[in-house]
Amino acid sequence: MFTRARLYVLCVFALIFAGCAAPPAATSASGQAAAATAATDRVVVLISVDGLAGFYFDDPKAEMPNIRRLAEQGASARTMKASNPTVTWPNHTTLVTGAHPARHGVVGNNYFDRAKRERVTLVGDPVFDKDQIVKVPTIYDIAHAHGLTTASVYWPATRNASTLTWTIPEVRKHAQLDQYTTPSLRAELVEAGIPLERTLSAGKGQPVSNEERDEIHTQAFQLILSKHRPRLALLHLVRVDHDQHRYGPRTPQAYAAIAHSDELVGRVWDQLQREFPGKATLLVVSDHGVSPIEREIRPNIILRDAGLLEDPRAIHVVVQGGSAMIYVLDESNRASILARIRKAFEGQEGIDTIAGPGELSAFGVAEPNVDPHAPDLMLFAKEGYVFGDTASGELPFVEKPERGGSHGHSASLPSLHAMFVAWGSGIRAGAALGDIENTSVAPTIARLLNLPMPDADGKPLIAALSE
């Protein structure tokens, strides 16, 4: 079975190589259509620093000399609004599709499979290939269809992506690492002494540190840039996010992680200037911000106390940190159950927003009659609160003994806003972009590479471009 994304790629190839029709058209800033001829002499690099909140840009304690210098010499946004829920997999997919989760299909880091009656976890150990879960074309699909080489290191939702020329997907099992990493690249990393296997384990069952994981992935990324010179390359760094989960935002550990990630960005920037002078564009983004955890909401206890968990098959809650997705599995009584759920949560401490049927699309979330992976109702927590999925205990929330951090809250919260910086060929120096949305990242890359991207929700950041 062909997915919509795969059919799109095949159609583009047919247009290019069969000569039966003109290639897709790109729309200029003035609205005039022009034939798309891919920029084969340019390299565009997109680095995601997971969890690097936009508020860190103006925080003097956050050591980011390279990222701030990139902003000074290029373009930057005051804030970049993420997609809902503000978690890793949906937002990384938005960054490369320009589409909200309601359209691209990656609804969360996990979701509930109504047909199988089981929870599916995507993060870290994906069970699906990219074409099985991403419903719209990505920027690397389009680049590949127009003859450009592409690369990706640890980018979510890329397993077995046929349009990535060189790839190391986000997996955490040795068998998957060997199976889904590009075979020739795997051999090159071994020859270069880059221990990719250590991103999974430090030996004897001990997990690798996130610092080492980012170091190794950056080394692999730099090897790809130097040896293969891809036209479009994606890199995902994770330490900032992981350390904030454990210690919280604006902590010494968070600042240390930010400084390290900035150093890695600097290494790639230096390489681009040396090896692609005048031809490289570097975009540094994040997928979401972060909220400090002060209290935990336990939705299953609230549902239990409201008498809604008497039949465990009727309702299922999937937590996304600062949000909770509620699935109603009793179709015959769905409307009345949803009304009771809403009443149970109204006025509860820590609840910011309740979005039910007909309201989800306003948050960029699909309605369940459109996407069965989508919930029937979503709860968004206030800043400082996080959802837990336990049904133990007697209170609907508990004090947290540690001050860790989380995300998944509504993208409208300022602390959940992400970061955007762009530098290099095609970027207007000194451009201040104000407030943007992450749906504009992929269309902007498409414009830099002179590629069409007709299926995006966002528009190119024309103010950032010098051409």
Sequence and secondary structure as in RCSB ss.txt:
>XXXX:A:sequence
MFTRARLYVLCVFALIFAGCAAPPAATSASGQAAAATAATDRVVVLISVDGLAGFYFDDPKAEMPNIRRLAEQGA
SARTMKASNPTVTWPNHTTLVTGAHPARHGVVGNNYFDRAKRERVTLVGDPVFDKDQIVKVPTIYDIAHAHGLTT
ASVYWPATRNASTLTWTIPEVRKHAQLDQYTTPSLRAELVEAGIPLERTLSAGKGQPVSNEERDEIHTQAFQLIL
SKHRPRLALLHLVRVDHDQHRYGPRTPQAYAAIAHSDELVGRVWDQLQREFPGKATLLVVSDHGVSPIEREIRPN
IILRDAGLLEDPRAIHVVVQGGSAMIYVLDESNRASILARIRKAFEGQEGIDTIAGPGELSAFGVAEPNVDPHAP
DLMLFAKEGYVFGDTASGELPFVEKPERGGSHGHSASLPSLHAMFVAWGSGIRAGAALGDIENTSVAPTIARLLN
LPMPDADGKPLIAALSE
>XXXX:A:secstr
   HHHHHHHHHHHHHHT SS   EEE TTS EEE    TT EEEEEEETT  GGGGG TTS  HHHHHHHHHSE
E SEEE  SS SHHHHHHHHHH   HHHH   SSEEEETTTTEEEE SSS  S HHHH  S  HHHHHHHTT  E
EEES TT TT TT SEEE S  SHHHHHHHS HHHHHHHHHHT  GGGGT SSTT    HHHHHHHHHHHHHHHH
HHH  SEEEEEE HHHHHHHHH TTSHHHHHHHHHHHHHHHHHHHHHHHHSTTTEEEEEE S   EE  EEE HH
HHHHHTT  SSTTTEEEEE SSEEEEEE  GGGHHHHHHHHHHHHTT TTEEEEE TTTGGGGT   TTT TTS 
SEEEEE TTEEE     SSSSEEE SS  EE  S TTSGGG B EEEEETTB TTEE  EEEGGGHHHHHHHHTT
   TT SS   GGGB  
